[in-house]
Amino acid sequence: MTTAFITHADCLKHDMGYGHPEQPARLTAIEDQLIASGVEQYLQRHAAPLALDEQLARAHSIEYVRAVYEVAPSEGTVHLDPDTAMNPHSLDAALRAAGAAVLATDLVIGGKVDSAFCAVRPPGHHACRSRPMGFCIFNNVAVAALHALEEHGLERVAIVDFDVHHGNGTEDIFADDERVLMASIFQHPYYPYSGVDNPARNMHNVPLAAGTGGQGLRAAVEKVWLPALERFKPEMVFFSAGFDAHEEDDMAGLRFRDADYGWVTEQVKAVADRYAKGRIVSTLEGGYALSALGRSVVQHVRVLAGLNA
């Protein structure tokens, strides 16, 4: 079983300022833990390409894509919203992040690898069709899912989001799209204060109260996610893999542990094995406690690569 690890040095150059939690060290923490755990040696490394405008424009309006190009600074910092900024390297980083997800999709559908993990930043699941938000510029997982549907001709794909924050951008892009099922957990009430008021029928959102630990995750997966996924029978599965629900991460208040990320990956992978030929693409979202982030990614990737026995 082969798993691709897709990243790029450009993603380290995106920097939103001193003290910002979405920092370049997130990626080095992941790599360090993958090496220390011995998992890295089993991964097939690839450099992320730049996403093309037509790939981005499947998920975003072309006017929005052009606006991002126009506002990208040649020096200094430009704020897109109070939480999201661009430096002179941010545009390339964002294009690499989306491009990694597209490459991962091509590799998996093409049979070159069984699964892929994209260690990229900026993250994407808050980026709406025509709006940046919450550290996110382009919606990487949405770009990838639409590439699978429209370039490769798949009919049904699932997006599984276990970030502590609701993936409002992904929901904005896919609400009522019968080709896409989205299953998510998130802390509620909490930023971005969405996901609970009349979600579309293809959205299977499970809000969790602050303080909820792994038992709450397990209940959400077993009672809501898995029955929905079994009915839907996805031809490919995408993870919006955020690790900020970890008990060591002070970004929010959920209490997951390292092993919870391995468990949820196992449950979803079993569905992918049954219906999707095992095809999985995972792309990094949140996770800001560096040690916990690295360790949790190891648990996630270990399962993707079949090293969990």
C-alpha positions as CSV (number, residue, x, y, z in Angstrom):
1,M,0.0,0.0,0.0
2,T,1.6,3.3,-1.2
3,T,0.8,6.7,0.3
4,A,2.0,9.9,-1.3
5,F,3.3,12.8,0.9
6,I,2.9,16.0,-1.0
7,T,4.3,19.3,0.1
8,H,6.5,22.2,-1.1
9,A,9.0,24.6,0.3
10,D,6.9,27.6,-0.9
11,C,4.3,26.6,1.8
12,L,7.0,27.4,4.5
13,K,7.4,31.0,3.1
14,H,3.8,32.0,3.8
15,D,4.0,34.0,7.0
16,M,1.2,36.0,8.6
17,G,3.3,37.7,11.2
18,Y,4.8,37.0,14.6
19,G,2.6,35.1,17.0
20,H,0.1,34.0,14.4
21,P,-0.9,30.4,15.2
22,E,-1.0,29.4,11.5
23,Q,2.8,29.4,11.2
24,P,5.5,27.7,9.0
25,A,6.7,25.6,12.0
26,R,3.5,23.5,11.6
27,L,4.9,21.8,8.6
28,T,8.3,21.2,10.1
29,A,6.7,19.7,13.2
30,I,4.8,17.3,11.0
31,E,8.0,16.3,9.1
32,D,10.0,15.9,12.3
33,Q,7.4,13.5,13.8
34,L,7.0,11.5,10.6
35,I,10.8,11.0,10.5
36,A,11.1,10.2,14.3
37,S,8.2,7.7,14.1
38,G,9.8,5.9,11.1
39,V,6.7,6.5,9.0
40,E,8.4,8.9,6.6
41,Q,10.5,6.2,5.0
42,Y,7.3,4.4,3.7
43,L,5.9,7.5,2.0
44,Q,6.3,8.5,-1.7
45,R,7.3,12.2,-1.7
46,H,6.1,14.6,-4.4
47,A,6.5,18.4,-4.8
48,A,3.2,20.3,-5.1
49,P,2.6,22.0,-8.4
50,L,0.9,25.4,-8.8
51,A,-2.8,25.1,-9.2
52,L,-4.2,26.3,-12.5
53,D,-6.8,29.1,-12.7
54,E,-9.3,26.7,-14.3
55,Q,-8.9,24.3,-11.4
56,L,-9.5,27.0,-8.8
57,A,-12.5,28.3,-10.8
58,R,-14.4,25.1,-10.3
59,A,-14.6,25.9,-6.6
60,H,-14.4,29.7,-6.6
61,S,-15.7,32.4,-8.9
62,I,-13.1,33.4,-11.4
63,E,-13.6,37.0,-10.2
64,Y,-12.5,35.9,-6.8
65,V,-9.5,34.1,-8.1
66,R,-8.4,37.2,-10.1
67,A,-9.0,39.4,-7.0
68,V,-6.6,37.3,-5.0
69,Y,-4.0,37.7,-7.7
70,E,-4.5,41.4,-7.8
71,V,-4.3,41.9,-4.0
72,A,-1.2,39.7,-3.5
73,P,1.6,42.0,-2.3
74,S,5.1,42.3,-3.8
75,E,6.3,43.5,-0.4
76,G,4.9,43.9,3.1
77,T,1.6,42.3,4.3
78,V,-1.9,42.6,3.1
79,H,-4.8,41.6,5.3
80,L,-7.7,39.8,3.6
81,D,-9.7,39.6,6.8
82,P,-8.7,40.1,10.5
83,D,-7.3,36.6,10.6
84,T,-5.9,36.1,7.1
85,A,-3.0,37.9,5.6
86,M,-0.7,37.6,2.6
87,N,3.0,38.3,2.3
88,P,4.9,38.3,-1.0
89,H,5.1,34.4,-0.9
90,S,1.5,33.7,0.1
91,L,0.1,33.5,-3.4
92,D,2.5,30.8,-4.5
93,A,1.9,29.0,-1.2
94,A,-1.8,29.1,-1.7
95,L,-1.5,27.9,-5.3
96,R,0.8,25.1,-4.1
97,A,-1.7,24.1,-1.4
98,A,-4.5,23.7,-3.9
99,G,-2.2,22.2,-6.5
100,A,-1.1,19.5,-4.0
101,A,-4.6,18.4,-3.6
102,V,-5.1,18.3,-7.4
103,L,-1.9,16.2,-7.8
104,A,-2.9,13.9,-5.0
105,T,-6.3,13.3,-6.7
106,D,-4.5,12.5,-10.0
107,L,-2.1,10.2,-8.4
108,V,-4.8,8.3,-6.5
109,I,-7.3,8.0,-9.3
110,G,-4.5,7.1,-11.7
111,G,-3.5,4.2,-9.5
112,K,0.0,5.6,-8.9
113,V,-0.6,5.5,-5.1
114,D,-3.4,4.3,-2.9
115,S,-3.8,7.4,-0.8
116,A,-2.1,10.8,-0.3
117,F,-1.5,13.3,2.5
118,C,-0.9,16.9,1.5
119,A,1.2,18.7,4.1
120,V,0.4,22.2,2.9
121,R,-0.5,25.7,4.1
122,P,-2.5,27.9,4.0
123,P,-5.4,25.6,4.9
124,G,-8.6,25.8,3.0
125,H,-11.9,24.8,4.5
126,H,-13.1,28.2,5.5
127,A,-12.5,29.7,2.0
128,C,-16.0,30.2,0.5
129,R,-16.8,30.5,-3.2
130,S,-16.1,34.2,-3.3
131,R,-14.5,35.0,0.1
132,P,-11.3,34.3,2.0
133,M,-11.7,33.6,5.7
134,G,-10.1,32.0,8.8
135,F,-6.5,31.6,7.6
136,C,-7.8,30.2,4.2
137,I,-7.4,31.6,0.7
138,F,-8.4,28.8,-1.6
139,N,-10.5,25.8,-0.6
140,N,-8.0,23.1,-1.3
141,V,-10.3,20.1,-0.6
142,A,-13.1,21.6,-2.7
143,V,-10.7,22.2,-5.6
144,A,-9.6,18.5,-5.3
145,A,-13.1,17.1,-5.0
146,L,-14.3,19.0,-8.0
147,H,-11.2,17.9,-10.0
148,A,-12.2,14.3,-9.3
149,L,-15.8,14.9,-10.4
150,E,-15.3,17.1,-13.4
151,E,-11.9,16.1,-14.7
152,H,-11.9,12.4,-13.8
153,G,-15.7,11.8,-14.2
154,L,-16.4,10.4,-10.7
155,E,-20.1,10.6,-9.7
156,R,-20.0,10.6,-5.9
157,V,-17.3,11.8,-3.5
158,A,-17.3,12.3,0.2
159,I,-15.5,15.0,2.3
160,V,-14.8,14.1,5.9
161,D,-13.8,17.1,8.1
162,F,-12.6,16.6,11.6
163,D,-11.2,20.0,12.2
164,V,-12.4,21.7,15.5
165,H,-14.0,24.5,13.4
166,H,-16.9,24.0,11.0
167,G,-15.8,23.9,7.3
168,N,-18.2,26.6,6.3
169,G,-16.4,27.3,3.1
170,T,-16.7,23.7,1.9
171,E,-20.4,23.7,2.9
172,D,-20.9,27.0,1.0
173,I,-19.4,25.5,-2.2
174,F,-21.2,22.1,-2.0
175,A,-24.5,22.7,-0.3
176,D,-27.2,20.7,-2.2
177,D,-24.7,19.3,-4.6
178,E,-25.9,15.7,-4.8
179,R,-22.5,14.5,-6.0
180,V,-20.9,15.4,-2.7
181,L,-21.5,14.2,0.9
182,M,-19.9,16.1,3.7
183,A,-19.5,14.6,7.1
184,S,-18.1,16.8,9.9
185,I,-17.7,17.4,13.6
186,F,-16.8,20.7,15.1
187,Q,-17.1,22.6,18.4
188,H,-20.3,24.6,18.8
189,P,-20.9,27.3,19.6
190,Y,-17.6,28.5,18.2
191,Y,-16.0,30.1,15.2
192,P,-17.3,30.4,12.5
193,Y,-20.7,30.0,14.2
194,S,-22.2,27.9,11.4
195,G,-23.2,24.4,10.4
196,V,-26.2,24.0,12.7
197,D,-29.0,26.1,11.2
198,N,-30.8,24.2,8.4
199,P,-27.8,22.5,6.8
200,A,-28.4,21.1,3.3
201,R,-29.4,17.5,2.9
202,N,-26.0,16.4,1.8
203,M,-24.3,17.9,4.9
204,H,-24.0,15.6,8.0
205,N,-22.7,17.9,10.6
206,V,-22.3,16.9,14.3
207,P,-21.7,19.9,16.6
208,L,-19.9,19.0,19.8
209,A,-19.8,21.0,23.1
210,A,-16.6,22.3,24.5
211,G,-15.0,19.6,26.7
212,T,-16.1,16.7,24.4
213,G,-13.4,14.1,24.1
214,G,-12.9,11.0,22.0
215,Q,-16.1,9.3,23.1
216,G,-18.0,12.1,21.5
217,L,-16.1,11.7,18.3
218,R,-16.8,8.0,18.3
219,A,-20.5,8.5,18.8
220,A,-20.7,11.1,15.9
221,V,-18.8,8.7,13.6
222,E,-20.8,5.6,14.5
223,K,-24.3,7.2,14.7
224,V,-24.1,9.8,11.9
225,W,-21.1,9.6,9.6
226,L,-20.9,5.9,8.9
227,P,-24.6,5.3,8.2
228,A,-24.6,8.3,5.8
229,L,-21.4,7.1,4.1
230,E,-22.7,3.6,3.7
231,R,-25.9,4.9,2.1
232,F,-23.9,7.2,-0.2
233,K,-21.3,4.7,-1.3
234,P,-18.6,7.3,-2.3
235,E,-16.2,6.6,-5.2
236,M,-13.5,8.6,-3.4
237,V,-13.0,10.0,0.0
238,F,-11.3,13.3,0.9
239,F,-10.3,14.3,4.4
240,S,-10.2,17.9,5.6
241,A,-7.7,16.9,8.2
242,G,-7.6,19.4,11.0
243,F,-5.9,18.4,14.3
244,D,-6.9,21.4,16.5
245,A,-9.5,19.4,18.4
246,H,-6.6,17.8,20.3
247,E,-6.6,18.3,24.1
248,E,-3.2,20.0,23.9
249,D,-4.4,22.6,21.4
250,D,-5.6,25.8,23.1
251,M,-7.2,27.1,19.8
252,A,-10.5,25.6,21.1
253,G,-12.0,23.3,23.7
254,L,-12.4,19.8,22.4
255,R,-10.4,17.1,24.1
256,F,-9.3,14.5,21.4
257,R,-6.1,12.5,21.8
258,D,-3.5,11.2,19.4
259,A,-5.2,7.8,19.1
260,D,-8.6,9.3,18.2
261,Y,-7.2,10.5,14.9
262,G,-6.0,7.0,14.1
263,W,-9.3,5.6,15.0
264,V,-11.4,7.9,12.9
265,T,-9.1,7.4,9.9
266,E,-9.6,3.6,10.3
267,Q,-13.3,3.9,10.3
268,V,-13.4,6.1,7.2
269,K,-10.8,4.1,5.4
270,A,-12.9,0.9,5.8
271,V,-15.7,2.7,3.9
272,A,-13.2,3.8,1.2
273,D,-12.0,0.2,1.0
274,R,-15.5,-1.1,0.4
275,Y,-16.8,1.5,-2.0
276,A,-14.0,3.7,-3.4
277,K,-11.2,1.2,-4.2
278,G,-9.5,2.6,-1.1
279,R,-9.0,5.9,-2.8
280,I,-8.3,8.6,-0.2
281,V,-6.8,12.1,-0.4
282,S,-6.2,14.0,2.9
283,T,-5.2,17.7,3.1
284,L,-4.1,19.5,6.2
285,E,-6.4,22.0,7.8
286,G,-5.9,23.2,11.4
287,G,-3.7,22.0,14.3
288,Y,-1.6,24.6,16.2
289,A,0.0,22.8,19.2
290,L,3.1,21.7,17.3
291,S,3.9,18.5,19.2
292,A,0.3,17.3,19.2
293,L,-0.1,18.2,15.6
294,G,2.9,16.1,14.5
295,R,2.0,13.1,16.6
296,S,-1.6,13.2,15.4
297,V,-0.6,13.4,11.8
298,V,1.6,10.3,12.4
299,Q,-1.5,8.4,13.6
300,H,-3.5,9.6,10.6
301,V,-0.9,8.9,8.0
302,R,0.1,5.5,9.6
303,V,-3.4,4.3,8.9
304,L,-3.5,5.7,5.4
305,A,-0.2,3.9,4.6
306,G,-1.4,0.6,6.1
307,L,1.2,0.7,8.9
308,N,-1.3,0.5,11.8
309,A,-1.1,-3.3,12.2
